[in-house]
Amino acid sequence: MSRTRRALPWVGLLVTVVFSYLAIRHVRWAEAWAAFRSSNAAWLAPAFAVLVLAVLVRAIRWRFLFTPATRPPLPAVARALLIGYFFNNVLPARAGEAARVVALNRSSGNSRAELAATVVVERVYDVVALVGLLFLTSPWLPNVSWARAAAVFGGALAVACLGVVAGVAVWGERPFRLLLRPLALLPFIGEERLGRAALNLIGGLAAIRRLKLALIAAIWTTLSWLGLGLSSWFVLLSFHLHLSPLAGLLTVVAINLALILPSSPAAVGVFEAATLVALSAYGVPTSKALPAALVLHLLNLVPYLVVGAVVVHGASREGRRLSERAERTAVE
């Protein structure tokens, strides 16, 4: 396990280098600079506003992946989500997913097993929704060469989810107990704690086990991707590409399916290459597409870094205050 963790940053770096090369190999830099200079930055204001709304929708979506009995408050969920985005952009191997689990565990008291399960479920909904949107809009899209591969992946993920639901219905928490059993070798983890962790994992899977929660999660997930697609379209408009709103959605689909690959922090290179692949379907030259990709990447990076740093700092100060208060109480 430790070797795998050590190897992931190097794999991510290799992926970044390869995709960065693919993104810039055919660029005519004079044309790219001309496209950047002629862009209309006014479109970035609505792009940013819609991005903020989309992030709020994603926070609401994460909250509704919990059962009503364990559902944390929205402010705590939103802060944890922003912390996750921050660390995903400054650390490799999507370390932000673990960071937001820890952050929400500290602020809401939900078990880490339940929180980790909701993060996995969230990723499943994201991929299925992206693939679903790709095919629902396919009659109005240009030829997308990678659509079939996306369909196979999305279908396999959906089948796996159905398998999990069926397994839980038949065997309850027993498969999860078996999965977690190697942890019993650790001296500080007993059978009772493993049993609670297995039950919490099942609790975190509620949004794929309960029809009402599944429908709510699907609606919020779809709305979030439509919002992010609209935000991306505004960025494309700023470069006078004269594309339909579906071009923004296709760009978002391509980027986020590509982000499944391990990459360096902030997905440098992978983000740009995926954007170029999406825009190439519309015949946009690489030299015009790359400036749009870079600006779109900055729009989806800088706000998360700034706001995330503020939230992380606030959470750190709150943690120190709670620790000091606990120490004073212990002394008294």
Secondary structure, 3 states (H helix, E strand, C coil): CHHHHHHHHHHHHHHHHHHHHHHHCCCCHHHHHHHHHCCCHHHHHHHHHHHHHHHHHHHHHHHCCCCCCCCCCHHHHHHHHHHHHHHHHHCCCCCHHHHHHHHHHHHHCCCHHHHHHHHHHHHHHHHHHHHHHHHHCHHHCCCCCCHHHHHHHHHHHHHHHHHHHHHHHHHCCHHHHHHHHHHHHCCCCCHHHHHHHHHHHHHHCHHHHCHHHHHHHHHHHHHHHHHHHHHHHHHHHHCCCCCCHHHHHHHHHHHHHHCCCCCCHHHCCHHHHHHHHHHHCCCCCHHHHHHHHHHHHHHCCHHHHHHHHHHHHHHHHHHHHHHHHHHHHHHC
